Amino acid sequence: MEVIGPPGDSGLVSQTLPLAETAAAYDLTLIRHVNPHDIDQAGFVVFVSGSASDRNRWFESGPQPKEQTGDAGGGVTHLLNGPVADCGLDNMTSACGQDYSRASGSARIVITPYQQAGETPQQETSVLVRDMIQAMYIPAQYVGLANGSNVPAWANEGIARVIADLYQADGNPAPASYDFGQVITAVRALPSSYRHGPLPDARQLHGGTTASRADWDAVAASVYTYIEEKYGMSKMLASAVLLGLATDSGWRKWLQDPS
C-alpha cells in the first residue's frame, strides 16, 4: 500500500495511509474470499494533497508534481521523481511501469483530504473502498472486452457503489451473508421515471444535480444487486469483469419491484 503526496503534505500522507490500508484490506479480502482468481491485484497507490491544483495535475498526462510516499502504518517508502503518468487509463500499454500497473490497477486514485471534503475519516475510508474497486475493475474490463472504450459507465460505477455500500453496512469483508439493504432501500425510493428505459450513461452518473446523480447511481448498483440475489456473490463479481449477466432481462423487472 502506498500513499503519495508532495513533500509539503507529508502530514496528510501519513494521515491517509492507515485509512487507505483499511480500505485496501477490505476490498482485497472480499474479492479473494468470494472470487480469488478473478483479479490479480497486489495493492494500490493513492495520491493525496491539500492543493486542488496538485490533485488535478495527477489526472493529467503532462508534467506533474514530484511525490513522496509516507512511512506510517507499514507503508512502503521511497521518492518518486516525477509523475506516474504512464499508468493512467489513457495508456494501457507496456510503457506503464509494471510494478505500478500491478499495484495500482493501471488507474490513479486521487483523493481530497477528508477535512476539505467535509467528511470524517470513516467516510474517506468508504470513498477509498469505492475508488479502489474502480481501479481494480477498470483494467479487468479492458482485458475482458475487445475494445475497452465500450465499457459503459454504469458497469464500473455500479460495482463500486455496491461494494462501498457493503463496507458501510458491515466492515467485515467475509461475513456469513452480505447486506445489500442500502441499495434496495435506495431503489425503492426511486421516482418511477428511473424504473424504465436504458441504463444510465456517464452524463447521468456524473452530471446533473446531486439528487439525480444519486438516483442514477442507485440504478447502476441495482444491476449487481439483482445479479447477487439471483446468482450469488461469485457471479456478481464475475459479471463485473465479463458484463454478461448484467443484460439479463429479469433485472428490469427486479428494479421495478425489488422485494
Long-range contacts (C-beta under 8 A, 24 or more apart in sequence): 1-43, 1-44, 1-46, 1-74, 1-75, 1-76, 2-43, 2-44, 2-45, 2-46, 2-69, 2-75, 2-76, 2-103, 3-45, 3-46, 3-47, 3-48, 3-69, 3-70, 3-75, 4-45, 4-46, 4-47, 4-48, 4-67, 4-68, 4-69, 4-70, 4-80, 5-47, 5-48, 5-49, 5-67, 5-68, 5-70, 6-49, 6-51, 6-54, 6-65, 6-66, 6-67, 6-68, 7-66, 7-68, 9-48, 9-49, 9-50, 9-51, 9-54, 10-68, 10-70, 12-48, 12-49, 12-50, 12-113, 13-48, 13-68, 13-69, 13-70, 13-72, 14-70, 14-71, 14-72, 15-113, 16-46, 16-48, 16-70, 16-111, 16-113, 16-124, 17-70, 17-72, 17-73, 17-75, 18-72, 18-73, 19-114, 19-121, 19-124, 19-125, 19-128, 20-44, 20-46, 20-128, 21-73, 21-74, 21-75, 22-125, 23-125, 23-126, 23-128, 23-129, 23-132, 23-167, 24-128, 24-132, 25-173, 26-129, 26-167, 26-171, 26-173, 27-129, 27-132, 27-133, 27-136, 27-163, 27-173, 29-173, 29-174, 30-163, 30-166, 30-173, 30-174, 31-136, 31-237, 33-173, 33-174, 34-233, 34-234, 34-237, 35-234, 35-237, 35-238, 38-140, 38-237, 38-238, 38-241, 39-136, 39-137, 39-140, 39-241, 40-102, 41-102, 41-105, 41-136, 42-102, 42-103, 43-103, 43-104, 44-103, 44-104, 44-105, 44-109, 44-132, 44-135, 45-84, 45-100, 45-103, 45-104, 45-108, 45-109, 46-109, 46-110, 46-111, 46-128, 47-108, 47-109, 47-110, 47-111, 48-110, 48-111, 48-112, 48-113, 49-113, 50-113, 50-116, 52-112, 55-110, 55-112, 58-83, 58-108, 58-110, 59-88, 59-108, 59-110, 60-85, 61-85, 61-88, 61-90, 61-91, 84-108, 89-138, 92-139, 92-142, 92-148, 104-135, 105-132, 105-135, 105-136, 105-138, 105-139, 106-135, 106-138, 106-139, 107-134, 107-135, 107-138, 107-139, 108-135, 109-135, 125-167, 126-164, 126-167, 126-168, 127-164, 129-163, 129-164, 129-167, 130-160, 130-161, 130-163, 130-164, 131-160, 133-159, 133-160, 133-163, 133-164, 134-160, 137-240, 137-241, 140-240, 140-241, 141-240, 141-241, 141-243, 144-241, 144-242, 144-243, 145-243, 151-243, 152-199, 152-201, 153-200, 153-201, 153-202, 153-205, 153-206, 153-220, 154-199, 154-200, 154-201, 154-205, 154-216, 154-219, 154-220, 154-223, 155-220, 155-240, 155-243, 155-246, 157-200, 157-205, 157-217, 157-220, 157-221, 158-220, 158-221, 158-222, 158-223, 158-224, 158-240, 159-224, 159-237, 159-240, 161-217, 161-218, 161-220, 161-221, 162-221, 162-224, 162-225, 162-228, 162-236, 165-221, 178-228, 178-233, 180-225, 180-228, 180-229, 183-218, 183-221, 183-222, 183-225, 184-225, 184-258, 186-214, 186-218, 186-221, 187-218, 187-219, 187-222, 187-225, 187-255, 187-258, 188-258, 190-215, 190-218, 190-219, 191-215, 194-218, 194-219, 195-255, 195-256, 196-252, 199-223, 219-255, 222-251, 222-254, 222-255, 222-258, 223-251, 225-258, 226-250, 226-251, 226-254, 226-255, 226-258, 227-251, 229-254, 230-254
